[in-house]
Amino acid sequence: MVAHTYAYLSDTHFEPGTYVLFAALCGAASYIAVPAVQRLAIPEASPTLPLAASLGLTFSYNVTIGIPVYIEIAKVIGSWFPGT
């Protein structure tokens, strides 16, 4: 929605893959940042479980299920914005 709004307001045309990539990067931000922040916030906690969960579960989900879902969402939201 953010990328479509930006494209609409700036009168810019993006390819559908741009919207999907933006969604994937937004979805990936949490599993990239959380282990590092958790390590700083709770130094005595083991970083292995959050890192394994981030890479093993979230990344796998994002690649196998998330990206196809993002493609469909980009199509639906794209129909709301004429000319994007």
Biopython code that builds the backbone (N, CA, C, O; Angstrom):
import numpy as np
from Bio.PDB.StructureBuilder import StructureBuilder

atoms = [
    (1, "MET", "N", (0.833, -1.184, 0.000)),
    (1, "MET", "CA", (0.000, 0.000, 0.000)),
    (1, "MET", "C", (0.884, 1.256, 0.000)),
    (1, "MET", "O", (0.587, 2.219, -0.707)),
    (2, "VAL", "N", (1.950, 1.249, 0.777)),
    (2, "VAL", "CA", (2.848, 2.400, 0.861)),
    (2, "VAL", "C", (3.518, 2.652, -0.487)),
    (2, "VAL", "O", (3.571, 3.791, -0.951)),
    (3, "ALA", "N", (4.022, 1.608, -1.109)),
    (3, "ALA", "CA", (4.701, 1.761, -2.398)),
    (3, "ALA", "C", (3.731, 2.219, -3.480)),
    (3, "ALA", "O", (4.091, 3.047, -4.317)),
    (4, "HIS", "N", (2.521, 1.700, -3.477)),
    (4, "HIS", "CA", (1.521, 2.126, -4.455)),
    (4, "HIS", "C", (1.140, 3.591, -4.240)),
    (4, "HIS", "O", (0.985, 4.345, -5.201)),
    (5, "THR", "N", (0.992, 3.987, -2.989)),
    (5, "THR", "CA", (0.664, 5.380, -2.687)),
    (5, "THR", "C", (1.788, 6.304, -3.143)),
    (5, "THR", "O", (1.540, 7.359, -3.725)),
    (6, "TYR", "N", (3.028, 5.894, -2.870)),
    (6, "TYR", "CA", (4.172, 6.689, -3.311)),
    (6, "TYR", "C", (4.193, 6.825, -4.838)),
    (6, "TYR", "O", (4.390, 7.919, -5.366)),
    (7, "ALA", "N", (3.993, 5.731, -5.524)),
    (7, "ALA", "CA", (3.999, 5.758, -6.996)),
    (7, "ALA", "C", (2.884, 6.650, -7.519)),
    (7, "ALA", "O", (3.078, 7.402, -8.474)),
    (8, "TYR", "N", (1.732, 6.567, -6.898)),
    (8, "TYR", "CA", (0.593, 7.377, -7.334)),
    (8, "TYR", "C", (0.849, 8.870, -7.099)),
    (8, "TYR", "O", (0.628, 9.690, -7.990)),
    (9, "LEU", "N", (1.311, 9.214, -5.903)),
    (9, "LEU", "CA", (1.531, 10.613, -5.566)),
    (9, "LEU", "C", (2.698, 11.241, -6.330)),
    (9, "LEU", "O", (2.676, 12.433, -6.637)),
    (10, "SER", "N", (3.707, 10.441, -6.631)),
    (10, "SER", "CA", (4.864, 10.971, -7.352)),
    (10, "SER", "C", (4.740, 10.802, -8.867)),
    (10, "SER", "O", (5.656, 11.144, -9.615)),
    (11, "ASP", "N", (3.610, 10.278, -9.306)),
    (11, "ASP", "CA", (3.354, 10.034, -10.728)),
    (11, "ASP", "C", (4.479, 9.203, -11.348)),
    (11, "ASP", "O", (4.983, 9.509, -12.428)),
    (12, "THR", "N", (4.851, 8.156, -10.636)),
    (12, "THR", "CA", (5.911, 7.251, -11.060)),
    (12, "THR", "C", (5.305, 5.907, -11.414)),
    (12, "THR", "O", (4.349, 5.463, -10.778)),
    (13, "HIS", "N", (5.857, 5.262, -12.421)),
    (13, "HIS", "CA", (5.386, 3.926, -12.786)),
    (13, "HIS", "C", (6.427, 2.897, -12.355)),
    (13, "HIS", "O", (7.579, 2.946, -12.786)),
    (14, "PHE", "N", (6.018, 1.983, -11.516)),
    (14, "PHE", "CA", (6.885, 0.886, -11.094)),
    (14, "PHE", "C", (6.367, -0.403, -11.725)),
    (14, "PHE", "O", (5.168, -0.567, -11.951)),
    (15, "GLU", "N", (7.287, -1.298, -11.998)),
    (15, "GLU", "CA", (6.911, -2.636, -12.446)),
    (15, "GLU", "C", (6.335, -3.395, -11.249)),
    (15, "GLU", "O", (6.657, -3.066, -10.107)),
    (16, "PRO", "N", (5.491, -4.402, -11.486)),
    (16, "PRO", "CA", (4.908, -5.155, -10.369)),
    (16, "PRO", "C", (5.948, -5.759, -9.428)),
    (16, "PRO", "O", (5.704, -5.870, -8.227)),
    (17, "GLY", "N", (7.096, -6.148, -9.959)),
    (17, "GLY", "CA", (8.135, -6.727, -9.117)),
    (17, "GLY", "C", (8.675, -5.763, -8.081)),
    (17, "GLY", "O", (9.149, -6.189, -7.028)),
    (18, "THR", "N", (8.611, -4.474, -8.361)),
    (18, "THR", "CA", (9.066, -3.469, -7.402)),
    (18, "THR", "C", (8.204, -3.500, -6.152)),
    (18, "THR", "O", (8.716, -3.423, -5.035)),
    (19, "TYR", "N", (6.912, -3.612, -6.338)),
    (19, "TYR", "CA", (5.997, -3.673, -5.195)),
    (19, "TYR", "C", (6.221, -4.947, -4.388)),
    (19, "TYR", "O", (6.183, -4.931, -3.158)),
    (20, "VAL", "N", (6.451, -6.038, -5.088)),
    (20, "VAL", "CA", (6.686, -7.321, -4.415)),
    (20, "VAL", "C", (7.998, -7.273, -3.634)),
    (20, "VAL", "O", (8.064, -7.732, -2.493)),
    (21, "LEU", "N", (9.039, -6.717, -4.252)),
    (21, "LEU", "CA", (10.326, -6.599, -3.569)),
    (21, "LEU", "C", (10.206, -5.709, -2.341)),
    (21, "LEU", "O", (10.767, -6.031, -1.293)),
    (22, "PHE", "N", (9.491, -4.605, -2.448)),
    (22, "PHE", "CA", (9.282, -3.719, -1.304)),
    (22, "PHE", "C", (8.583, -4.471, -0.174)),
    (22, "PHE", "O", (8.976, -4.355, 0.987)),
    (23, "ALA", "N", (7.553, -5.237, -0.511)),
    (23, "ALA", "CA", (6.826, -6.007, 0.512)),
    (23, "ALA", "C", (7.723, -7.066, 1.146)),
    (23, "ALA", "O", (7.688, -7.265, 2.361)),
    (24, "ALA", "N", (8.524, -7.743, 0.329)),
    (24, "ALA", "CA", (9.423, -8.772, 0.865)),
    (24, "ALA", "C", (10.468, -8.160, 1.784)),
    (24, "ALA", "O", (10.781, -8.728, 2.830)),
    (25, "LEU", "N", (11.010, -7.010, 1.407)),
    (25, "LEU", "CA", (11.997, -6.355, 2.262)),
    (25, "LEU", "C", (11.379, -5.857, 3.563)),
    (25, "LEU", "O", (12.009, -5.934, 4.618)),
    (26, "CYS", "N", (10.160, -5.349, 3.496)),
    (26, "CYS", "CA", (9.479, -4.945, 4.730)),
    (26, "CYS", "C", (9.207, -6.152, 5.620)),
    (26, "CYS", "O", (9.346, -6.074, 6.840)),
    (27, "GLY", "N", (8.821, -7.265, 5.007)),
    (27, "GLY", "CA", (8.589, -8.477, 5.773)),
    (27, "GLY", "C", (9.866, -9.051, 6.355)),
    (27, "GLY", "O", (9.836, -9.698, 7.401)),
    (28, "ALA", "N", (10.994, -8.819, 5.683)),
    (28, "ALA", "CA", (12.275, -9.360, 6.137)),
    (28, "ALA", "C", (12.913, -8.512, 7.226)),
    (28, "ALA", "O", (13.789, -8.991, 7.946)),
    (29, "ALA", "N", (12.494, -7.277, 7.356)),
    (29, "ALA", "CA", (13.144, -6.375, 8.314)),
    (29, "ALA", "C", (13.099, -6.920, 9.733)),
    (29, "ALA", "O", (14.059, -6.756, 10.485)),
    (30, "SER", "N", (12.020, -7.555, 10.105)),
    (30, "SER", "CA", (11.907, -8.038, 11.480)),
    (30, "SER", "C", (12.858, -9.192, 11.764)),
    (30, "SER", "O", (13.468, -9.231, 12.833)),
    (31, "TYR", "N", (12.998, -10.124, 10.840)),
    (31, "TYR", "CA", (13.867, -11.249, 11.161)),
    (31, "TYR", "C", (15.332, -10.935, 10.956)),
    (31, "TYR", "O", (16.188, -11.732, 11.342)),
    (32, "ILE", "N", (15.644, -9.812, 10.367)),
    (32, "ILE", "CA", (17.031, -9.377, 10.287)),
    (32, "ILE", "C", (17.411, -8.606, 11.551)),
    (32, "ILE", "O", (18.500, -8.797, 12.091)),
    (33, "ALA", "N", (16.527, -7.747, 12.016)),
    (33, "ALA", "CA", (16.846, -6.851, 13.126)),
    (33, "ALA", "C", (16.645, -7.467, 14.504)),
    (33, "ALA", "O", (17.391, -7.156, 15.433)),
    (34, "VAL", "N", (15.658, -8.328, 14.650)),
    (34, "VAL", "CA", (15.304, -8.818, 15.984)),
    (34, "VAL", "C", (16.442, -9.557, 16.691)),
    (34, "VAL", "O", (16.681, -9.276, 17.866)),
    (35, "PRO", "N", (17.155, -10.480, 16.052)),
    (35, "PRO", "CA", (18.232, -11.145, 16.798)),
    (35, "PRO", "C", (19.303, -10.173, 17.305)),
    (35, "PRO", "O", (19.825, -10.346, 18.407)),
    (36, "ALA", "N", (19.626, -9.167, 16.518)),
    (36, "ALA", "CA", (20.634, -8.195, 16.963)),
    (36, "ALA", "C", (20.113, -7.353, 18.116)),
    (36, "ALA", "O", (20.832, -7.113, 19.085)),
    (37, "VAL", "N", (18.884, -6.911, 18.018)),
    (37, "VAL", "CA", (18.298, -6.107, 19.095)),
    (37, "VAL", "C", (18.124, -6.949, 20.346)),
    (37, "VAL", "O", (18.371, -6.475, 21.454)),
    (38, "GLN", "N", (17.705, -8.179, 20.178)),
    (38, "GLN", "CA", (17.531, -9.076, 21.327)),
    (38, "GLN", "C", (18.855, -9.308, 22.023)),
    (38, "GLN", "O", (18.908, -9.387, 23.250)),
    (39, "ARG", "N", (19.909, -9.415, 21.264)),
    (39, "ARG", "CA", (21.245, -9.632, 21.833)),
    (39, "ARG", "C", (21.673, -8.427, 22.670)),
    (39, "ARG", "O", (22.309, -8.591, 23.711)),
    (40, "LEU", "N", (21.331, -7.230, 22.227)),
    (40, "LEU", "CA", (21.666, -6.021, 22.985)),
    (40, "LEU", "C", (20.756, -5.852, 24.201)),
    (40, "LEU", "O", (21.215, -5.448, 25.269)),
    (41, "ALA", "N", (19.483, -6.156, 24.041)),
    (41, "ALA", "CA", (18.525, -5.953, 25.127)),
    (41, "ALA", "C", (18.670, -6.978, 26.237)),
    (41, "ALA", "O", (18.506, -6.654, 27.414)),
    (42, "ILE", "N", (18.977, -8.213, 25.866)),
    (42, "ILE", "CA", (19.096, -9.294, 26.854)),
    (42, "ILE", "C", (20.415, -10.016, 26.600)),
    (42, "ILE", "O", (20.423, -11.071, 25.967)),
    (43, "PRO", "N", (21.525, -9.469, 27.078)),
    (43, "PRO", "CA", (22.830, -10.050, 26.757)),
    (43, "PRO", "C", (23.017, -11.480, 27.250)),
    (43, "PRO", "O", (23.779, -12.241, 26.655)),
    (44, "GLU", "N", (22.343, -11.852, 28.314)),
    (44, "GLU", "CA", (22.518, -13.207, 28.835)),
    (44, "GLU", "C", (21.717, -14.259, 28.070)),
    (44, "GLU", "O", (21.906, -15.457, 28.280)),
    (45, "ALA", "N", (20.832, -13.821, 27.193)),
    (45, "ALA", "CA", (20.026, -14.760, 26.405)),
    (45, "ALA", "C", (20.862, -15.339, 25.265)),
    (45, "ALA", "O", (21.727, -14.666, 24.705)),
    (46, "SER", "N", (20.592, -16.566, 24.945)),
    (46, "SER", "CA", (21.285, -17.226, 23.851)),
    (46, "SER", "C", (20.730, -16.723, 22.506)),
    (46, "SER", "O", (19.514, -16.695, 22.318)),
    (47, "PRO", "N", (21.595, -16.333, 21.588)),
    (47, "PRO", "CA", (21.106, -15.838, 20.294)),
    (47, "PRO", "C", (20.735, -16.945, 19.316)),
    (47, "PRO", "O", (20.197, -16.660, 18.246)),
    (48, "THR", "N", (21.009, -18.194, 19.659)),
    (48, "THR", "CA", (20.811, -19.270, 18.688)),
    (48, "THR", "C", (19.343, -19.521, 18.352)),
    (48, "THR", "O", (19.000, -19.681, 17.181)),
    (49, "LEU", "N", (18.481, -19.557, 19.349)),
    (49, "LEU", "CA", (17.070, -19.847, 19.068)),
    (49, "LEU", "C", (16.414, -18.739, 18.245)),
    (49, "LEU", "O", (15.767, -19.046, 17.244)),
    (50, "PRO", "N", (16.552, -17.461, 18.624)),
    (50, "PRO", "CA", (15.941, -16.431, 17.773)),
    (50, "PRO", "C", (16.530, -16.399, 16.363)),
    (50, "PRO", "O", (15.806, -16.161, 15.396)),
    (51, "LEU", "N", (17.819, -16.635, 16.241)),
    (51, "LEU", "CA", (18.438, -16.626, 14.919)),
    (51, "LEU", "C", (17.959, -17.814, 14.088)),
    (51, "LEU", "O", (17.671, -17.671, 12.900)),
    (52, "ALA", "N", (17.875, -18.981, 14.716)),
    (52, "ALA", "CA", (17.383, -20.165, 14.009)),
    (52, "ALA", "C", (15.920, -19.986, 13.603)),
    (52, "ALA", "O", (15.529, -20.354, 12.495)),
    (53, "ALA", "N", (15.122, -19.426, 14.496)),
    (53, "ALA", "CA", (13.715, -19.192, 14.165)),
    (53, "ALA", "C", (13.589, -18.165, 13.046)),
    (53, "ALA", "O", (12.759, -18.311, 12.149)),
    (54, "SER", "N", (14.411, -17.134, 13.105)),
    (54, "SER", "CA", (14.362, -16.091, 12.077)),
    (54, "SER", "C", (14.705, -16.651, 10.715)),
    (54, "SER", "O", (13.957, -16.465, 9.755)),
    (55, "LEU", "N", (15.813, -17.325, 10.629)),
    (55, "LEU", "CA", (16.274, -17.821, 9.332)),
    (55, "LEU", "C", (15.549, -19.085, 8.905)),
    (55, "LEU", "O", (15.207, -19.245, 7.733)),
    (56, "GLY", "N", (15.317, -19.974, 9.844)),
    (56, "GLY", "CA", (14.709, -21.258, 9.497)),
    (56, "GLY", "C", (13.222, -21.194, 9.242)),
    (56, "GLY", "O", (12.714, -21.876, 8.352)),
    (57, "LEU", "N", (12.520, -20.388, 10.006)),
    (57, "LEU", "CA", (11.067, -20.337, 9.871)),
    (57, "LEU", "C", (10.591, -19.136, 9.061)),
    (57, "LEU", "O", (9.919, -19.288, 8.041)),
    (58, "THR", "N", (10.940, -17.961, 9.521)),
    (58, "THR", "CA", (10.410, -16.749, 8.895)),
    (58, "THR", "C", (10.918, -16.579, 7.477)),
    (58, "THR", "O", (10.133, -16.280, 6.578)),
    (59, "PHE", "N", (12.207, -16.761, 7.255)),
    (59, "PHE", "CA", (12.765, -16.609, 5.916)),
    (59, "PHE", "C", (12.151, -17.635, 4.969)),
    (59, "PHE", "O", (11.763, -17.301, 3.849)),
    (60, "SER", "N", (12.066, -18.874, 5.416)),
    (60, "SER", "CA", (11.478, -19.931, 4.572)),
    (60, "SER", "C", (10.028, -19.620, 4.227)),
    (60, "SER", "O", (9.598, -19.793, 3.086)),
    (61, "TYR", "N", (9.288, -19.166, 5.214)),
    (61, "TYR", "CA", (7.887, -18.802, 4.980)),
    (61, "TYR", "C", (7.787, -17.643, 3.994)),
    (61, "TYR", "O", (6.969, -17.662, 3.074)),
    (62, "ASN", "N", (8.630, -16.637, 4.199)),
    (62, "ASN", "CA", (8.586, -15.462, 3.345)),
    (62, "ASN", "C", (8.889, -15.823, 1.892)),
    (62, "ASN", "O", (8.257, -15.288, 0.981)),
    (63, "VAL", "N", (9.826, -16.704, 1.670)),
    (63, "VAL", "CA", (10.205, -17.079, 0.305)),
    (63, "VAL", "C", (9.163, -17.990, -0.333)),
    (63, "VAL", "O", (8.809, -17.791, -1.495)),
    (64, "THR", "N", (8.667, -18.981, 0.395)),
    (64, "THR", "CA", (7.764, -19.963, -0.213)),
    (64, "THR", "C", (6.314, -19.511, -0.275)),
    (64, "THR", "O", (5.624, -19.767, -1.261)),
    (65, "ILE", "N", (5.853, -18.849, 0.758)),
    (65, "ILE", "CA", (4.442, -18.451, 0.816)),
    (65, "ILE", "C", (4.286, -16.942, 0.694)),
    (65, "ILE", "O", (3.376, -16.460, 0.020)),
    (66, "GLY", "N", (5.165, -16.204, 1.340)),
    (66, "GLY", "CA", (5.040, -14.750, 1.382)),
    (66, "GLY", "C", (5.096, -14.095, 0.019)),
    (66, "GLY", "O", (4.235, -13.275, -0.299)),
    (67, "ILE", "N", (6.082, -14.430, -0.796)),
    (67, "ILE", "CA", (6.241, -13.759, -2.093)),
    (67, "ILE", "C", (5.037, -13.989, -3.010)),
    (67, "ILE", "O", (4.564, -13.026, -3.614)),
    (68, "PRO", "N", (4.520, -15.207, -3.144)),
    (68, "PRO", "CA", (3.297, -15.356, -3.955)),
    (68, "PRO", "C", (2.110, -14.555, -3.400)),
    (68, "PRO", "O", (1.303, -14.019, -4.159)),
    (69, "VAL", "N", (2.017, -14.485, -2.084)),
    (69, "VAL", "CA", (0.948, -13.682, -1.477)),
    (69, "VAL", "C", (1.166, -12.205, -1.771)),
    (69, "VAL", "O", (0.216, -11.486, -2.080)),
    (70, "TYR", "N", (2.421, -11.744, -1.676)),
    (70, "TYR", "CA", (2.735, -10.342, -1.976)),
    (70, "TYR", "C", (2.400, -10.006, -3.429)),
    (70, "TYR", "O", (1.945, -8.899, -3.719)),
    (71, "ILE", "N", (2.619, -10.943, -4.333)),
    (71, "ILE", "CA", (2.285, -10.715, -5.742)),
    (71, "ILE", "C", (0.783, -10.485, -5.899)),
    (71, "ILE", "O", (0.360, -9.560, -6.593)),
    (72, "GLU", "N", (-0.008, -11.320, -5.260)),
    (72, "GLU", "CA", (-1.462, -11.167, -5.351)),
    (72, "GLU", "C", (-1.933, -9.879, -4.696)),
    (72, "GLU", "O", (-2.824, -9.207, -5.215)),
    (73, "ILE", "N", (-1.344, -9.533, -3.563)),
    (73, "ILE", "CA", (-1.711, -8.284, -2.890)),
    (73, "ILE", "C", (-1.350, -7.092, -3.774)),
    (73, "ILE", "O", (-2.126, -6.143, -3.882)),
    (74, "ALA", "N", (-0.174, -7.137, -4.407)),
    (74, "ALA", "CA", (0.243, -6.041, -5.296)),
    (74, "ALA", "C", (-0.736, -5.893, -6.459)),
    (74, "ALA", "O", (-1.029, -4.774, -6.880)),
    (75, "LYS", "N", (-1.239, -6.997, -6.977)),
    (75, "LYS", "CA", (-2.216, -6.929, -8.069)),
    (75, "LYS", "C", (-3.517, -6.278, -7.611)),
    (75, "LYS", "O", (-4.075, -5.423, -8.299)),
    (76, "VAL", "N", (-3.985, -6.692, -6.446)),
    (76, "VAL", "CA", (-5.251, -6.158, -5.931)),
    (76, "VAL", "C", (-5.111, -4.671, -5.632)),
    (76, "VAL", "O", (-5.939, -3.865, -6.058)),
    (77, "ILE", "N", (-4.067, -4.315, -4.904)),
    (77, "ILE", "CA", (-3.891, -2.908, -4.543)),
    (77, "ILE", "C", (-3.594, -2.077, -5.785)),
    (77, "ILE", "O", (-4.012, -0.922, -5.864)),
    (78, "GLY", "N", (-2.884, -2.641, -6.751)),
    (78, "GLY", "CA", (-2.612, -1.933, -7.991)),
    (78, "GLY", "C", (-3.869, -1.554, -8.744)),
    (78, "GLY", "O", (-3.901, -0.538, -9.437)),
    (79, "SER", "N", (-4.899, -2.362, -8.611)),
    (79, "SER", "CA", (-6.164, -2.048, -9.298)),
    (79, "SER", "C", (-6.873, -0.863, -8.654)),
    (79, "SER", "O", (-7.743, -0.247, -9.270)),
    (80, "TRP", "N", (-6.505, -0.543, -7.416)),
    (80, "TRP", "CA", (-7.109, 0.607, -6.721)),
    (80, "TRP", "C", (-6.515, 1.930, -7.186)),
    (80, "TRP", "O", (-7.154, 2.975, -7.065)),
    (81, "PHE", "N", (-5.290, 1.890, -7.720)),
    (81, "PHE", "CA", (-4.573, 3.096, -8.123)),
    (81, "PHE", "C", (-4.473, 3.125, -9.656)),
    (81, "PHE", "O", (-3.685, 2.376, -10.233)),
    (82, "PRO", "N", (-5.242, 3.957, -10.301)),
    (82, "PRO", "CA", (-5.159, 4.010, -11.762)),
    (82, "PRO", "C", (-3.810, 4.552, -12.224)),
    (82, "PRO", "O", (-3.301, 5.533, -11.682)),
    (83, "GLY", "N", (-3.247, 3.902, -13.224)),
    (83, "GLY", "CA", (-2.007, 4.377, -13.811)),
    (83, "GLY", "C", (-0.737, 3.937, -13.103)),
    (83, "GLY", "O", (0.348, 4.376, -13.485)),
    (84, "THR", "N", (-0.829, 3.083, -12.082)),
    (84, "THR", "CA", (0.402, 2.610, -11.428)),
    (84, "THR", "C", (0.716, 1.213, -11.883)),
    (84, "THR", "O", (1.712, 0.632, -11.451)),
]
sb = StructureBuilder()
sb.init_structure("model")
sb.init_model(0)
sb.init_chain("A")
sb.init_seg("    ")
for serial, (resi, resn, name, xyz) in enumerate(atoms, 1):
    if name == "N":
        sb.init_residue(resn, " ", resi, " ")
    sb.init_atom(name, np.array(xyz, "f"), 0.0, 1.0, " ", f" {name:<3s}", serial, name[0])
structure = sb.get_structure()
